[in-house]
């Protein structure tokens, strides 16, 4: 065992071991996402574990604690202004790669980093808005500018509950949930629509909203139709049509 000085306090640690491992073993909290003690060689990819080190007889410098080996008399500072600025820079760089990461957003909050916008998973491709307006015809979504930034937002009362927007969304920013006979469609923390679900007349499965079924009925009125109208789920409809 050797002695190192961490933030002004002496600590007894194992010699020639990863400084990050030694610091954590001593109860010092150091952020890191790419380090694991089971792996032999660190790569320093996340750059979050930066600290300030001062070996005996050498000037202080910043270094990644995962890549530094412990040595007797090593002095370590874990929360200087230089260290905090380096960690903030690393967090912001990582957020450009994974802007929705809960871990990174928590780190950003811990270090007082102001994010210019709240990541919501939406890439503003407008597929949902276009398919709802041009194909479905409900026009339940629109593009709206808020605080200088465009957002896809719901048009109040226009959603028919078909779920096409959620199905076409390439990043799954729009979520559809069927629970206890109710369908809820939302984007971010905003509700697009909440609808009851109708039962299939054959199997009893909840499969579509009344507004959607009524909408389809009116959309298909101009077409010649000699069959009775029933509420069948897609699976039962196929079976019924085959047998008819």
C-alpha positions, 0 to 999 in steps of 0.5 A: 500500500502507498499514500496519495493525497486526494483533495488535501487528504491522505489516502492509503491505496494499492500501488500501480493501480488505476487511479480511478479505481483507487479513488472510487475505492476510497469513496471519492466520486468520479464520473466515468462511462467507458471504464470497467475494472475487468478490462485491462486497458482503458481507452479514455473515450468519455473523458469524464474522469479527468482530474488534476494530478501532481506527481512529486517534483512535477508540475500539476496537470490534468489527466484522465484518472482511468489512464493514470497509475497510482504512485507514492506521494501523488497529489490529486485534485478532483474538483478544481475549476479546471477539472470542472470545466474539462468535465463540462466540455466532455459532457457537452461533447457526449450530448451531441452524440446521445442527446436523449441519454438520461445519464448524460442529462443528469450529469449536465444537471449536476454540473450546472450545464444549461442545455439550449433545448430539451431533447425530445427525440423528434428530428422535425422530419414532419412525416407524422404531420404530412401523413396525418394531413395528406393520407389519413386526412385528420390533420391532427398535428402541426408545426409550431414555433416555440421560443424560436424553435419548431415543434410538432404539436397536436391540434386539439380535438383532431386526433382520431386515434389511428396511430399512423403517426406513431407507426411512421415516426422514424425515431419513435418520438411519438408513443402509442399505448393501449391500456385497459381499453384506452388508447393514448397517443403522445409526443413528449409530455403532450397528449395528441389523443386519448380514445376508448377502443372498440372490441372485435365482434368475433374475437373480442380483441380491442383493436380500433377507436370509435372515431377512427371506425366512424372516419373510415366509414364516411371516407368509404361511403362513395364506394359501392358496398353491398356487404353488412358493416361489422367491427372486425379486427384485421385478423378476423376480417381476413378470416371472415372475407375468406369464408364469405 
